[in-house]
């Protein structure tokens, strides 16, 4: 596991700050990141997910306090998480859906994924993602439950980043994933452990069920990316987050309802 004890408290905070700055739109004081790469700090991605979850949970709580029903409050909470991340991972999901669905060759798939325009596959993927996430969140009438569910979904789904980037080579020689650098096994394990801990927000049984489903999802998406484009890109990392978040929300729907 990543030897966090070898990092100074300042380095740990800087790693967290880099991930929050990179994966969200939250304003932070200026931090000098020149000595750390994204690959080295990716273990802290679940902390960025925690920040996003707290924003969504707070918006839901305020909405219900103002008298909103569960459905509209859930929609506002979901919108808040989208604003907090700048739809970064949703963009990856739509690009992957368009590329994998519309390209015939590896080169064509990568070309489509780099195109900023959205196609039918991407639009459908985004629509289904938003629909599933909203429908699950609207099931819970308790703001406390929403907080715990969002923490599990957003933190644990981002805990997959390091392992995914460590196990799959970059599909391009340029681009976001290639520029991030190589993720070490220790860093990947540290991020995965943080994500797994976040799943305890669902209770022990829910955490075990979510871990099993995430493992199956990870293996299937790993195989799909290898077959489709021979590796991973920033878009596939974003798509993995979306799929992981949905998987955890579905477990929460079954386990907590």
C-alpha positions in Angstrom: 0.0 0.0 0.0 1.1 3.6 -0.6 3.2 4.6 2.3 1.3 7.7 3.3 3.4 7.9 6.4 6.4 8.8 4.2 4.5 11.9 3.0 4.5 15.0 5.2 1.1 16.4 6.2 1.7 19.2 3.7 2.3 16.7 0.9 -0.9 14.8 1.8 -2.9 18.0 1.8 -1.3 19.0 -1.5 -2.2 15.7 -3.1 -5.8 16.1 -1.9 -5.9 19.7 -3.2 -4.6 18.6 -6.6 -7.3 16.0 -7.0 -10.0 18.4 -5.8 -8.8 21.0 -8.3 -8.6 18.5 -11.1 -11.8 16.6 -10.6 -14.1 19.4 -9.5 -14.7 23.1 -10.1 -14.3 24.0 -6.5 -12.1 27.0 -5.9 -9.1 26.4 -3.8 -6.1 28.6 -2.8 -3.2 28.6 -5.2 -1.1 25.4 -4.6 2.2 24.6 -6.3 1.7 21.2 -7.9 5.0 21.2 -9.9 6.5 18.4 -7.7 3.5 16.1 -8.0 1.9 14.4 -11.0 -1.8 13.4 -11.2 -0.7 9.8 -11.3 1.1 10.2 -8.0 -1.8 11.9 -6.3 -4.7 9.8 -7.8 -5.0 8.0 -4.4 -6.8 11.1 -3.2 -9.5 11.0 -5.8 -12.1 9.6 -3.4 -11.6 12.7 -1.2 -12.6 14.8 -4.2 -15.7 12.5 -4.5 -16.4 13.1 -0.9 -16.5 16.8 -1.5 -18.9 16.4 -4.4 -21.1 14.1 -2.3 -21.3 16.6 0.5 -22.4 19.4 -1.9 -25.2 17.2 -3.3 -26.3 16.1 0.1 -26.4 19.7 1.4 -28.5 20.8 -1.6 -30.9 17.9 -1.0 -31.2 18.8 2.7 -31.9 22.4 2.0 -34.5 21.5 -0.7 -36.4 19.2 1.7 -36.2 21.8 4.5 -37.8 24.3 2.1 -40.7 21.8 1.5 -39.7 20.1 -1.7 -40.7 16.5 -2.3 -38.1 13.8 -2.7 -38.2 13.9 -6.5 -37.4 17.6 -7.1 -35.0 17.6 -4.2 -33.1 14.7 -5.7 -33.0 16.5 -9.1 -31.5 19.5 -7.5 -28.9 17.4 -5.6 -28.0 15.7 -8.9 -27.7 19.0 -10.6 -25.4 20.3 -7.8 -23.0 17.3 -8.3 -22.9 18.0 -12.0 -22.1 21.6 -11.4 -19.4 20.7 -8.9 -17.6 18.5 -11.4 -18.3 20.4 -14.5 -19.9 17.3 -16.0 -16.3 16.0 -16.4 -17.2 12.3 -16.1 -20.5 12.6 -17.9 -18.5 13.9 -20.9 -16.3 10.8 -20.7 -19.3 8.5 -20.6 -20.9 10.1 -23.7 -17.6 10.0 -25.6 -17.0 6.4 -24.9 -20.5 5.4 -25.8 -20.2 7.2 -29.1 -16.7 5.8 -29.9 -17.4 2.3 -28.9 -20.8 2.2 -30.4 -20.1 4.1 -33.7 -16.5 3.2 -34.6 -15.5 0.2 -36.6 -11.8 0.3 -36.0 -9.6 1.2 -33.1 -8.4 4.3 -34.8 -12.0 5.4 -35.7 -13.2 4.8 -32.1 -10.4 7.0 -30.7 -11.2 9.6 -33.3 -14.8 9.7 -32.4 -14.0 9.9 -28.7 -11.9 13.0 -29.3 -14.7 14.7 -31.3 -16.5 17.2 -29.1 -19.8 16.6 -30.8 -22.3 14.2 -29.2 -24.0 11.4 -31.1 -27.0 9.2 -30.5 -25.1 6.6 -28.4 -23.6 9.4 -26.2 -27.0 11.1 -25.8 -28.7 7.9 -24.8 -25.9 7.0 -22.4 -26.2 10.4 -20.7 -30.0 10.2 -20.5 -29.9 6.7 -19.0 -27.2 7.7 -16.5 -29.2 10.7 -15.3 -32.4 8.8 -15.2 -31.1 5.9 -13.1 -29.2 8.2 -10.7 -32.2 10.5 -10.2 -34.7 7.6 -9.8 -32.5 6.0 -7.0 -32.0 9.3 -5.2 -35.7 10.1 -5.3 -36.4 6.9 -3.4 -34.9 8.2 -0.2 -36.9 10.8 1.8 -34.3 11.2 4.5 -31.5 13.7 4.0 -29.2 11.6 6.2 -29.7 8.6 3.9 -28.9 10.8 0.9 -25.7 12.0 2.5 -24.5 8.4 3.1 -25.5 7.1 -0.3 -23.8 10.0 -2.1 -20.7 9.6 -0.1 -20.5 5.9 -0.9 -21.3 6.4 -4.6 -19.0 9.4 -5.3 -16.0 8.4 -3.2 -15.9 4.7 -4.0 -16.4 5.2 -7.8 -13.4 7.4 -7.9 -11.4 4.9 -5.9 -11.3 2.8 -9.1 -9.3 5.4 -11.0 -5.8 4.4 -9.8 -6.2 0.6 -10.4 -7.7 1.2 -13.8 -4.9 3.5 -14.9 -2.3 1.1 -13.4 -3.6 -2.1 -15.1 -4.3 -0.7 -18.5 -1.8 1.1 -20.8 -2.6 4.4 -22.3 -4.4 4.0 -25.6 -2.9 7.1 -27.0 0.6 8.6 -26.8 -1.0 12.0 -26.0 -4.0 13.1 -24.2 -5.1 13.4 -20.6 -4.4 9.9 -19.5 -1.0 9.8 -21.1 0.0 13.1 -19.6 -1.1 12.0 -16.2 1.9 9.6 -15.9 2.2 6.0 -14.7 0.2 5.1 -11.6 2.1 2.8 -9.2 0.6 -0.3 -7.6 0.9 1.3 -4.2 -0.9 4.4 -5.3 -3.7 2.3 -7.0 -4.1 0.2 -3.8 -4.3 3.2 -1.6 -7.1 4.8 -3.7 -9.0 1.5 -3.8 -8.8 1.1 -0.1 -10.1 4.6 0.5 -13.0 3.9 -1.9 -13.8 0.6 -0.1 -13.9 2.4 3.2 -16.4 4.8 1.8 -18.7 1.9 0.9 -19.2 1.3 4.7 -21.6 4.2 4.5 -24.0 1.6 3.1 -23.5 -0.7 6.1 -21.4 -3.8 6.2 -23.7 -5.9 4.1 -24.3 -3.2 1.5 -20.5 -2.5 1.3 -19.8 -6.2 0.6 -22.6 -6.3 -2.1 -21.2 -3.1 -3.7 -17.7 -4.4 -3.6 -18.7 -7.6 -5.5 -20.6 -5.6 -8.1 -17.8 -3.1 -8.5 -15.3 -5.9 -9.0 -17.4 -7.5 -11.7 -18.0 -4.1 -13.4 -14.3 -3.3 -13.2 -13.3 -6.6 -14.8 -15.9 -6.3 -17.6 -15.0 -2.7 -18.4 -11.3 -3.5 -18.3 -11.8 -6.3 -20.9 -14.1 -4.1 -23.0 -11.5 -1.3 -23.2 -8.7 -3.6 -24.1 -10.8 -5.1 -26.9 -12.1 -1.8 -28.2 -9.1 0.5 -28.1 -6.3 -1.5 -26.5 -6.1 0.5 -23.3 -7.5 3.4 -21.4 -8.0 7.2 -22.0 -9.3 10.0 -19.9 -12.7 9.4 -21.3 -12.8 5.7 -20.3 -11.7 6.7 -16.7 -14.7 9.1 -16.6 -17.0 6.4 -18.0 -15.8 4.0 -15.3 -16.7 6.5 -12.6 -20.2 6.9 -14.0 -20.7 3.2 -14.2 -19.3 2.7 -10.7 -21.5 5.4 -9.3 -24.6 3.9 -10.9 -23.7 0.4 -9.6 -23.3 1.7 -6.1 -26.6 3.6 -6.2 -28.4 0.4 -7.5 -27.0 -1.5 -4.5 -28.2 1.2 -2.2 -31.6 1.1 -3.8 -31.9 -2.6 -3.0 -30.1 -2.7 0.3 -31.4 0.5 2.0 -34.9 0.5 0.6 
